[in-house]
Amino acid sequence: MRWKLTTLIENHVDKEERYMCEHGLAILIESENQEEQVCLLMDTGQSGIFYENAAKMGISLENLSALLISHAHYDHAGGVKRLIEEETIRKIYVGKDFFQGKYYEKNDGTMKDIGIAFSKEELEKKGITVCEVKEDMQMIFPGVTLYRNFERIVGYEQLNPRFFVKKEDKEIVADCFAESFFQTHSGTEEGMTAYSTDCSSDELSVKPAIEKVISEYTKDSFTDEIAVALDTEQGIVVIVGCSHPGIMNILRTIEKRSGKKICGVVGGTHLMEADGERLRKTIDDLKEMNINFIAVSHCTGEDNLETIKNNFGEKFIFNCTGNVIRF
């Protein structure tokens, strides 16, 4: 199978400065020699300007087979609203737990919202089928497999402790007879309106109870993060969004589950937060895998990109905005 990848937006501008760039990622995936054409968009950047870039490139997003979102951070899902306003999207694939709130703990201890600005219900109202991938691996089209729930195989890759998810539980609270109400109406389902009696009157009157939302922050284990594997004659090419579980954990997990050789890697590695030792070990492991090409960028880090380029030479591809890769 042959594929074409076009990076519609990424942190870096192209050499000719034809297209806009931003901190984010959006990659168009197109099959080139199949009877049934597969056209997927993986991620949408943070603002939606990937759409203008696509138009400048002469690319129509009218007939997407599906939209894939690697994880629920703003710089990968921020352009979803723009896309669904402009085009009719039939199906979107996301990982399990995608719709939890995502936060980053700042130096002063406060939480910054870095999540998505849309809900599952909003997507469904637009007629979009939301497919939450719960299995560890799932083929969604011929030659296209999604992976998630990555194993902790590589000891030197640890989750960033500053990333959090916010879980919200709803508690119904009402004055006066609320307690006795819930004792006799136990098992109230989410979304059901509970009522209490007004104790200030001799006559019984019904009023809505108060709904209290209880929030809890927990460390983000990125169970929502998915990676894409494309089948080729030489093996599989893996496309990653940000690699929060660790780029080598992702690659080793996919290698283990698929039983196939990984011949290419495209996307964000989140090595921007890696120290020198982790970067060195990552490069050593990538060399051991004998990967044909490495087209990383986005959250890899400027100095790290240069180091990776120096280590891999012709195998390295600087995957900036507007870049096209065929394999």
C-alpha positions in Angstrom: 0.0 0.0 0.0 1.2 3.5 -0.8 0.4 6.6 1.2 0.8 10.4 1.0 1.1 12.6 4.1 0.6 16.4 3.9 1.3 18.5 7.0 -1.4 21.2 7.0 -0.1 22.9 10.1 2.9 22.6 12.4 5.0 24.9 14.6 7.4 25.8 11.8 6.8 27.8 8.6 7.8 26.3 5.2 11.0 27.5 3.5 9.1 29.7 1.0 6.8 31.0 3.8 3.7 30.3 1.8 1.6 28.9 4.6 0.7 30.0 8.2 2.1 28.1 11.1 1.2 27.8 14.8 2.0 25.6 17.8 0.0 22.6 16.8 -0.3 19.7 14.3 -2.6 18.6 11.5 -1.7 15.9 9.0 -3.7 14.7 6.0 -3.4 11.0 5.3 -4.3 9.8 1.8 -4.0 6.4 0.2 -2.7 6.4 -3.3 -3.1 3.0 -4.8 -6.3 1.5 -3.4 -9.6 0.9 -5.1 -11.3 2.4 -2.1 -9.8 5.8 -1.4 -8.9 6.5 2.2 -8.6 10.2 3.2 -8.1 10.9 6.9 -7.3 14.1 8.8 -5.3 13.5 12.0 -5.6 16.5 14.3 -6.6 20.1 13.5 -4.0 22.4 15.1 -5.1 24.9 17.7 -7.0 27.6 15.8 -8.4 26.3 12.5 -6.0 28.1 10.2 -4.9 24.7 8.9 -8.1 25.1 6.7 -6.7 28.1 4.9 -3.4 26.3 4.4 -5.2 23.4 2.8 -7.0 25.7 0.4 -3.7 27.3 -0.6 -2.3 23.8 -1.2 -5.3 23.1 -3.5 -6.5 20.4 -1.0 -10.2 19.8 -0.5 -11.4 18.4 2.8 -14.9 17.8 1.5 -14.6 14.0 1.3 -12.8 13.0 4.4 -13.3 9.3 5.3 -12.9 10.3 9.0 -11.3 12.7 11.4 -8.8 11.4 14.0 -7.8 13.3 17.1 -4.7 12.0 18.8 -5.5 13.4 22.2 -7.7 16.1 23.9 -5.2 19.0 24.0 -6.0 22.4 22.4 -3.1 22.4 20.0 -4.4 19.2 18.4 -8.2 19.6 18.6 -8.5 23.4 18.6 -9.5 23.5 14.9 -12.3 20.9 15.2 -15.0 23.6 15.4 -13.8 25.4 12.3 -13.7 22.1 10.4 -17.2 21.0 11.3 -18.5 24.5 10.4 -16.9 24.3 6.9 -17.3 20.6 6.0 -19.7 17.7 6.7 -17.8 15.3 8.8 -19.3 11.8 9.1 -17.1 10.2 11.7 -14.5 11.1 14.3 -12.2 8.7 16.1 -10.9 9.5 19.6 -9.4 7.5 22.4 -11.2 6.3 25.5 -11.6 9.1 28.1 -11.2 11.8 25.4 -13.9 14.1 26.8 -12.4 14.6 30.3 -11.1 18.1 31.1 -7.3 18.5 30.5 -5.2 20.8 32.6 -1.6 21.9 33.2 -0.2 22.8 36.6 1.6 26.2 36.3 4.6 27.2 38.5 2.3 29.0 40.9 0.2 25.9 41.5 -2.8 27.1 39.5 -4.4 24.9 36.8 -4.5 26.1 33.2 -7.2 24.6 31.0 -5.4 23.1 27.9 -8.3 20.9 26.8 -11.0 20.9 24.1 -13.8 23.5 23.6 -16.5 21.1 22.4 -18.4 18.2 23.8 -19.5 14.8 22.5 -23.1 16.0 22.5 -22.2 19.0 20.2 -20.5 16.7 17.7 -23.5 14.3 17.7 -25.9 17.2 17.2 -24.0 17.9 14.0 -24.7 14.3 12.8 -21.1 13.1 13.5 -20.6 9.6 14.7 -18.2 9.7 17.6 -16.2 6.5 17.8 -14.4 6.2 21.2 -11.6 3.6 20.7 -11.5 1.4 23.8 -9.5 -1.5 22.5 -5.7 -1.5 22.6 -5.7 -1.7 18.8 -8.4 -1.3 16.2 -8.3 -1.4 12.4 -10.6 1.3 11.1 -9.9 1.1 7.4 -7.8 -1.3 5.2 -4.2 -0.7 6.2 -5.1 1.8 9.0 -4.9 0.7 12.6 -5.3 2.8 15.7 -3.3 2.0 18.9 -3.9 3.3 22.5 -3.2 2.3 26.1 0.5 2.1 25.6 2.6 -0.1 27.8 5.3 1.3 30.1 8.1 -0.6 28.4 10.9 2.0 28.5 12.1 2.9 32.0 13.6 6.3 31.1 10.3 7.7 29.8 8.0 8.9 32.5 4.7 10.8 32.4 5.0 14.6 33.0 3.5 15.1 36.6 2.2 18.5 35.6 -0.5 17.2 33.3 -3.9 16.6 34.9 -7.4 15.6 34.1 -10.5 16.9 35.9 -13.2 14.5 36.7 -16.6 15.9 37.6 -19.3 14.2 39.5 -22.8 15.6 40.1 -24.4 15.6 43.5 -28.0 16.6 44.0 -28.6 18.8 47.0 -31.9 20.3 48.2 -33.2 22.1 51.3 -35.5 20.7 54.0 -36.8 17.3 52.8 -33.9 16.5 50.3 -32.4 13.9 52.5 -35.6 12.0 53.0 -36.4 12.4 49.3 -33.2 10.7 48.2 -33.7 7.9 50.8 -37.0 7.1 49.1 -35.7 7.8 45.6 -32.3 6.2 45.6 -30.5 5.4 42.4 -31.3 8.7 40.7 -29.7 8.5 37.2 -27.5 11.2 35.8 -29.6 13.8 33.9 -32.8 13.1 35.9 -34.2 16.2 37.8 -34.7 15.6 41.5 -37.3 17.5 43.5 -37.8 18.5 47.1 -40.8 19.8 49.0 -41.1 23.4 50.2 -41.2 23.2 54.0 -42.2 26.9 54.4 -45.7 26.2 53.3 -48.5 23.9 54.7 -49.2 22.8 51.2 -46.7 20.7 49.3 -45.1 22.4 46.4 -42.4 20.9 44.1 -39.2 22.8 43.2 -36.0 21.7 41.5 -33.2 20.6 43.8 -29.7 22.1 43.6 -27.2 20.3 41.4 -23.7 20.5 42.8 -20.7 19.6 40.7 -17.7 18.1 42.5 -14.4 18.4 40.7 -11.3 16.3 41.3 -7.9 16.7 39.6 -5.9 13.5 39.0 -2.6 12.9 37.2 -3.2 12.4 33.4 -2.2 9.0 32.3 -3.1 9.8 28.7 -5.4 6.8 28.2 -7.1 8.9 25.4 -3.9 9.2 23.3 -4.0 7.3 20.1 -1.4 6.7 17.4 -1.9 5.7 13.8 -0.1 2.8 12.0 -0.2 2.6 8.2 0.6 -0.6 6.4 3.3 -0.5 3.7 5.3 -3.1 1.8 8.3 -2.5 4.1 6.4 -2.6 7.3 4.3 0.1 9.1 4.7 3.9 9.4 3.5 5.3 12.8 2.0 8.8 13.0 1.9 10.3 16.5 0.4 13.5 17.8 2.4 14.4 20.9 3.7 11.1 22.4 2.8 12.0 26.0 3.2 8.3 27.0 6.7 8.4 25.6 7.7 8.0 21.9 9.6 4.8 22.6 6.8 3.4 24.7 4.5 4.0 21.8 6.8 2.5 19.2 7.7 -0.6 21.3 4.1 -1.2 22.1 3.0 -1.0 18.5 5.9 -3.2 17.4 5.0 -5.8 20.1 1.3 -5.9 19.3 1.5 -5.8 15.5 4.5 -8.1 15.1 5.6 -5.9 12.2 8.7 -3.8 11.5 8.3 0.0 12.1 9.8 1.6 9.0 8.9 5.3 9.6 7.8 7.7 12.4 6.0 11.0 11.8 4.7 13.7 14.2 5.4 15.0 17.7 7.6 13.3 20.2 7.4 15.6 23.2 11.1 15.3 23.6 11.1 19.1 24.3 10.9 18.1 28.0 13.7 15.5 27.7 17.1 15.9 29.3 20.3 14.9 27.5 20.3 11.4 28.8 16.8 10.6 27.8 17.4 12.1 24.3 20.6 10.0 23.9 18.8 6.8 24.9 15.9 7.6 22.6 18.3 8.1 19.7 20.1 4.9 20.5 16.8 2.9 20.6 15.6 4.4 17.3 18.9 3.4 15.7 18.5 -0.1 17.1 15.1 -0.3 15.4 16.7 0.6 12.1 13.8 2.9 11.0 13.9 4.0 7.4 12.9 7.6 8.0 12.1 9.9 11.0 9.9 12.9 10.2 9.5 14.4 13.7 8.8 18.0 14.7 6.1 19.9 16.7 6.8 19.2 20.4 10.3 17.8 19.8 12.3 21.0 20.7 14.5 23.1 18.4 17.9 21.8 19.8 16.6 18.3 19.9 15.6 18.4 16.2 19.1 19.5 15.3 20.6 16.6 17.4 18.3 14.1 15.8 19.1 15.4 12.3 22.8 15.1 13.0 22.4 11.5 14.2 20.2 10.3 11.4 21.4 12.3 8.4 19.4 11.4 5.2 16.9 9.4 7.2 15.8 12.6 9.0 12.9 14.7 7.5 12.1 18.1 8.9 8.3 17.8 8.9 7.3 21.5 8.8 4.0 23.0 7.6 3.4 22.2 4.0 5.7 19.2 3.9 4.7 16.2 1.8 5.9 12.6 2.4 5.2 9.7 0.1 5.9 6.1 1.0 
